[in-house]
């Protein structure tokens, strides 16, 4: 094998990244002077005066990978006679942006491993003549989860007015003003994680001057610390629209400091506090109350708490991370204070105005309203399966949400980001070559994956092409798709059916998930549909023929004369369908994925349309078919 030069290797990588240049700009000129920075790793302890000091030891980049560390950045900008002041920034893990103490935004928009989407904020309406403080809180979580990728912390930010640079993240002062940074130790670091899928809970120790660093020009508590340059970052566009930050207030105070909002809402939880003595407050929340009317903050296997330890003073408090709730409880654990004005600052999709609906049936109107609420909370910058416990971007969910997103917005901006994230990394850690993560961007150190979900990715590509016309992204996805086919080949049996697939074989949250051993027919129905899709997308007629053969084998093996059976297992080397294992889900898979049609199976189609439904159990109709 011939060796290739490093230059040629770089060129090949560049070509691969630019296959879909119409969809993405990698390392476009987002910044003129700003570089990615973080607090210098040589800071470790405070002196007797409470000031941070550097150690003399060498750098080990410990601050960049320190867990749950918040760094406070600010730039002071003269707002006089500015024409078009603009802030561009990106960060890891999350940031919160304010101008003169007023909330402006939260981010960044999520991206694939080693890629960072750049946000952009127009500041003209926010700045006043004279000095203004642009403040950015950045928390580096540095922990594996399903919500944010475990990558070293940094901030890269720049404020410009035309060609003029008003402030930039750099390590040394030059001709351009710098963003300053400090450590304030307001957020408690050593705390448990919120859930298996998300980083740490929030806990704070504050005094009434805790916001002075972002709103008071002469704040003496802000000790500007040395910054270090981090590794180069691959920068890409945000693309999706910015969130809706509308404030929602409770519609009811239920007593015992439990507040009810109109519906489940996702966003940042806020309260106002007047503490007359040292005070400790716990916020807790959930989407429902239990049968006794009590709120259970751990119902979803999450720790839905925020803790505040406050010195006497007046506070406006707001969570750094978004949460989902309809009920909020404010508990005063210690001290004397008055709590007022609870609210949720929404953090949801704002791009939902294309579709509207109204009818004479109020129940149907309510269903539409609930559907829109559900979508906009689950579709911030990717398609999530829930905005609370996980905030994870799952395949399969995305297949159906892509349809809804296009109906509500008229565009495919979020879906493009979602699919693009799966294409950007060179490889996925922890899972076999060719397989796709079940949810992404996220980390799966337990090496778990859902092979079925990777098939839904391919099905979504075809519908995405119809919605977007983005052939470039489809072409860029071809290596991923072909790699996926290569992954499945060793699992094909003598009939071409997938048998004994590894990891989490997921069909549906019902008894269908209990019949996945051996040959799972719903999975193979999906496999056949995936092969048909690949045949269409990439002109592979042999795959179409293969898919048709698989469908025919499923019909022969799975259909028992009345219903499709869920699975078959080997007995003495022979594949034997387990006729007692029949689920309602399996029948829907058959028709949805084209293995069955109303014309081929008119009696079964009639049963599903006429006899199956939510009251089947009460009427004892086909009790042998698991619901």
N, C-alpha and C positions, 0 to 999 in steps of 0.2 A: 504494500500500500504506500502511495506517495505521501510525503509529508507536505503540509500546507503552511505557509508563513502566517505569522500573527496578523499581519496586515490583511492578508486574504481572509483569514478567519473573521476579523472585525467587519470586513466588507460583506461577507455572507450573512453575518448576524444583522448587519444594517439592512440588507435586502429583505431578510425575513420580517424585520420590524416594520418595513415600509411597504409590504405587500398591500396593505389596506390604507395607504396614505390618505385616501379620500375620507376615511373615517377617523383617523387619529394623527396627531402631530406629536412625535416623541421629541422631547427636548427643544421645543419651539422657544424662541427668545422671550420667555416670560419675564425675566429679570435683567436689568442692566448691570447692576453691581452687587446685588444681594447674593449671599452664599448661605448654605445650610449651617446652622450653628446650634450649640447647646452650652450649658454651663461647664466651665473648665473642670475636668475630672480631679484636679488637684485640691479642690475645695472639699474639706472633710469635717472640720470642727469649728466651733465658735470660741472666741477668746473671752476674757472676763467681762469685757464691755458688750458682749453679745454680738460681736461682728465676726463674719466668716473670715477665716484665714486659709491661705494655701499651704499645703504640705510641700516638702522639698522632693518628695518621691516622684518618679516619672509618671507619665500619663498612661492609664490603662483603660481609658474611655469608660470608666465605671459609671459616671453620671448618665451617660447616654443609654445605658442598659439597666439603670437602677429602677426597681419596681415602684410604681405609683408615686413618682416624683413630679411635682408641679413647679414650673419655672414661670416667673412673672416678667414679661417683656413690656417695655413702653417706649414710645417716641414722642417727643414734644415738638409740635409743628406750628408754625405761625400761619394762621389761616387768612391773613390779609392779602387781598388782591390775587387769590389763586384762581386759575381759569378752569382746570379740570383735574382736581386732585384725585388720585386713584391709588388704592391699596391692593396689591397682589400678595397672596400668601399661600403656603401649604405647610403641613406639619405632620408629626407623628407623636403621640397617638391622636389626641383631640385638642382643639383649641376653642376658646371663647373670646370674642372680640367686642370691645366697647370703645366709645368715644366720649371723653369727658364724663366717664362713669355711666353712660347710657348704653344698654345692650344694643349691639348691631348685628352679630351673627355668630354661628357655631359651625364647626366643620372639623376636618375637611371632608369633601366628597370622597367616598372610599374608592380604592383602586387595588390592582393586583400586587403581589409581592414585588418589591423593588420599583414600584411606580407610584407616583404621587400626583393627584389632580390639583390644579391651581385654581383657587377662588379669587374673585375680583370684586371689590366694593368701591362704588363711587362715593366720595366723601364731601362733595361740594355743599350739600344741604346739611351736613353734620358739623362742619367746622365754622367757627366764629372768628371774627377779627381778633388778632392777638394769639396767645399761646393756647394750644389744644393738646390734650393727652390722648394718644391712640394706644390702648392697652390690650395686650394679648396674653391670656393665661393658657399655657400649654401643659398638659399632663401626659407624661410618658408612662404607659402601663407596663409594657414589657412582660406580658404574660400570655400564654396560649389561651385562645378562646375562639368562639364562633362569630364574634361581632367585629373585632378589630385585629388586624394582623400583628403578630408579635415582631416588631421591628424597632431598632434603636430610635430614641427620641431626638427631635430636632425641630427647629423653626426656620423657615426661609421666607422673608417678608421684605416688601419694598413699597415706599410711598413716593409717587411721582406726580409732577404737574407738567405735562408735556415731556420735554427732554430733561427737565430739571429733576434731580433726585432730592427729595425732602428727608428721607430716612431710609436706611437699609440695614439688614442684619449682616454684620461683618465682625471681624475679630480685632481690628485696629482702626482707629480714627484716621481719616484722610481728608480728602476734599469734601466728602459727603457725610452728613450727620448720621449717627448710629442709633439703632435700637439699643437701649440699655436693658439689662436683665438682672434679676435678683432672686433669692430664695426667701420666702416669707414664713414658711412653716405654718401656714394657716390650715392646710388640709392634713389630717392625720394619715401617715403613710401605712402604718402597721395595722391593717384591718383585713377582714375576710373578703372573699370575692362575693359579688352580688348573686351570681349563679354559676353553674358549670360552664355556661356559654358566654358569660360576660365578665369584664374585669371587676375591680374592687368597689365596695360600697363607699359612700361618702360620709365622712366624719370630720367635724371642724372644731377648732378652738379659736375664738375670735374676740376682739375688743371692738368698741364702737368706731374706731379709726381704721378698720380693716380694709376699707375701700379708698383710703386717702392716696395710696400709690397710683391710683388710676384717675383721680379727679383733683388732687391738690398739687399745684405746681411746686411748692416748696417743701413737700413732704420729706422730712429728715430720716424717716425709717427706711427709705429706699436706698440700700447699699448696692451701688452698681458693681457687678462682679465681672471678672474676665470671662470671655467666651472662647470656645474652641471650635474650629471648623470640623464638621462631620464629613463622612464619605459623600461622594457625588450622588445626586438623586436624579432619577429619570422622571422628568416632568411631562405631564400630559394635560389636555384641557379638561375642565369640569364638565362641560357640555350640558348637563341637566340644569333646569331652572332652580332658582333659590327658594328656600322653604317659606311656608306661611308661618309667621311668628305671632299670629293674633292671640291676644289674651283671652282666656276663658275663666269665668268666675263661677263659684258654686251657685246652684239653684235652690239649695236647702241646707240648713244647719240642723242636723238630726239630733243634736244633743251629745253630751259626752265628748265634745270637740271633734265630732265626725261630720265632715262636709260631703255633700253629694253634688257632683257635676251632672250636666244634662245627659251625658253618655260617656262611654269609655273614650278618653282623650289621651293623646301622647304628646309629651313635651316636658318642659322644665317646671318643677314645682317651686312656688314662691309663697312667702309669708312676710308680714311685717311684725316686728317684735319691739316692745318697750319693756326692757328689763330693769327693774329697780334694785335688784340684788343679783349676785352671781347666779346664773340660771343654766339648767340643762333641759333641752327640748329634744324629743324624738318625733320625727315624722314617719308615719307608716301608711300604707295604701294597698288597695286591691281593686279588682274590676267588679267584684260582687261582695255581698255580705252572706254569711252562712245562714242556715235555717233559723238560728237564734238571733239573727240580725247583728251578728258580730263580725268585725273585720279581721281577717286572717292574713297577715303580711307574708307568711311563708307557704301559702296554699300552692303556689306554682313552683315549689322547690327553689325559691329565690328568697334572698333576705331583703325584703322591701322596706328598708329603713334608711333614714338620714339622721345623724346625730349632730347636735349643736351644743357646744359648751361655751357660754357667753358671759362676758363681764358686763356690768351694768351699762346701759346705753340704749340707743335707738338703732334698729337694724332693718334693712330690707334684704332678705335672704332668698337666694334662688339656687336650685340645684345646678351642678355643672353638667350632669348627664340627663338625657331624656328618659322618662318612665311612662307607663301606661296605667291609667286608673280612672275609676268613676268615684271612688270613695277615698277621702283623705282624712286621717286622724292626726291631730296635733296633741301630743301628750307632754305636759310640763312635769318632768321627772324631779326637778329640784329648783328651789328659788321662787322668786315672785316676779311675774311679768304679765303683760297683756299681749295676746296674739290677735292680729286683725288681718283682713284683706288677703285670705288665701286665694291662690290663682294657679293656673297652668298656662305657661307661655307655649303655645303649640309649636311643634317641630314636625311639620307634615308637608306633604306634596301640595304645592300651590297651583299645579298645572292640571286642573280638572274641569275647566269651564266650558269645554266644547259641548258636552252632553247635558241635557236637562230633561226632566220628566215631570209630568203632572197628570193626574187622572181624577175621576170622581170617587175612587176607592181610596180612602185614607190609609188603609192597611198597606196597600201596594205602594203608595207614596212613601210610607215609613220604611218599607223594605228598600226602596231605591236610595233614600237618604242614608240608611245604615250601610248600604253597599258602598256608597261614595266615601263615608267615614272610614270604613274598613280599608278601602283601597288607599286613600291618601295617607293613612297612618302606616301602612305597610310598604309604601313605595316612595321613600324619600329620595334616594339616589340609586338604589337597587330594588329588586323585588324581594321582600322579606316574607317569612311565614308567620311571624308575630313580632310586634314592635316592643315587646316588654321583656320577657325572660331571655330572649335570644338576640333579636335584631340580626338574624342570619339570613343570607341570601340563598335560598334553596332552589335547586332545580325541581322540575315538575310543578311546584307552585308557580314558578316563573312562566311556564307554558300557558297557564290559564290567565295569569295576571297580565301577560303581554297583550292578550285580547282586550281585557278591560282597560288597560292603560291607553291603548289606541282609541278605544271608544270614547274615553273621557277627555283625552288631551288632543287627539288628532295627530300625534307624532310618536316616534319610537325612541326618543332621547334616552329615557331610563333603560329601555330594553337594550339599546345599543351599548350603553355602559356595562350593563349586566353581562351580556355575551362577550363583549370585548375583554372584560376582566379574566374570563376563562382562557382567552387566547394569548394574553401577554406573557405569562411566565414561561421560561424555558422548560421547566419541569415542576411537578408538584411533589413536595416532600411527603414522606410517610406512606404514600399509597403506590401501588404497582404502576409500572410504565404503561401508558395507554389509557389508564382509568382516569376519570374526572372526579374532582371532589364533589361530595353530595351537596355541600353548601360552600359558597365562596364570595368574597375574600374572607378567609378564615384559616385557622390552623387545626389540623387533626392529628396530634401526636399519638393518639391511641390507635392510629392506622385504620380507623373505621371508614367505610364508604358504602354507598348504595349503588350497585351496578345498574339497577332499574332506572335510577335518576339520571345516569349518564345517557340512557336511551332517550329520555324525554328532552334532553338538550338537543339532540339531532332533530326530533320532531319540531321543536320550537324554531330551529333554524329555517325550516321550510315556510312556516307561517310568518316568521319575521321577514323573510325575503318578499313575501306577498305584501306585507304592510309597508315595508321601507324601500324596497327596490335596491337595497344596498348589496349588490353582487360582490363588491370588494371584500366585505366582511365574510361572506359565504365562502369565497375563494380562500381567504386567510384561514378559515376554520377547517379546510380540507385535511391538513396533516393531523389535526386533533381527531377528526372523525375517522380517518383511516387507521390511526393508532388505536382507537377504540375497537374497531372491527378486529384488529390483530389481537387485542386483549381477549376477545370473546372466542376466538377460533378454537383454542385448546379445550373449551368446555362443550363443544358440539359433539353429540353422540352419533350413532349410526343413522339416525333419521334427520340429522341437522339441527336437532333441538338442543337447547342449552340444558345441561344437566349438572347438578351439584355445584352451582355457582357459590363463590365464597363471599363472606362478610354478610352484611345486613340486606337480605332479600326482602324488599318492602313492596307490598301490594296495596294494602289499605288498612286503616285502623279498625280492623274487625277480625273475625275468625279466619279471614283470608290469609292473614299473616302467620297462621299456624300450619298452613299446608304448603310450605315452600320447599320441603325436602325433595330430593331427586329431581324430577322434571316438574317445574311449576308452569302450568299452562298459561295463566295470565301474563307471566314474564315473557314467555315465548310468543304470545300474541303481540306483545309490545316489541319484541325483537324482530318479528316479521315486518311490522309496520316501520321500524327503524330502517331495515334493509331496503324497503320500498322507497323510503324517503331519501336515503343515500343514492339509490339508483336514479331518482329524479334530479337531485341536486347536482350530481357529478357525472351523469350520463354513464351509468354502470349497468347495462342490461343483464349481465350475469347475476347481479344481486337481486334484480327483480324476479328472475326465474327461481333463485334460491328462496326468496321470501314466499313465493306462491307454493313451492313444495312444502315449506314449513307449515303454512296455513292448512294445507291439505292433510298433513300428518296430524295436526292438532284436531281437525274435524273428525278424523278416523279414530284417534285414540281417546280424546277427551269427551266427545259427545256421547251420552249414554242412551239416547233416544228421547229424552225429555229435557235434560240440562247438560251444560258443560261441567265436567269434573275439574277440580282445581289442580290435582297433581298426580304423578305416577312415581312409584319407587321400584327398585330392582328386587326381585324375588327369584333366587336361583339363577341369576344372570338375565332374567327376562323382565322387561319393563311392564309393570302392571298398574293400570290406572286405579286409583283409590276411589271407587264409585260412591263411597259414603261421604267423601269430602267435597261437598258442593256448596258454594257460597253465591249469594246474590251478586257480590262484587264480580266474580268470575264471568257472570252472564253479561254484565255491563262492559267489561273489558272486551269480550268477544265482539259485541256490536260496535262499540266506540272505535275499535282499532281495525275493523274490517274483516276479521276472521269469520264473523257471521254477518249476514244481512237479513233484512225483513223478507226478502224474496227467497233466500235459501232456507230460512228457518221461520216460516210464518207462524207456526203454533207457539214457539217459544217467544217470538216477538209479541204475539197477542197476550201471552201470560204476563210478560213484563209490563206491558202498557196497561192492561186491564186489571190484573190481580195483585201486582206488587205495589207496595206503598207503605206509608207510615202506620197504617192500621192492620197490616197483614198479620202481626202477632196476635192482636185482639181477636181477629176472625179465624185464627188457626188455619191460615191458607198456606199450603206447602211448608209445613213446619220443619221438614227435613232439609230445607235450604236455609243455611245460616244467613241471618240478616246482615 
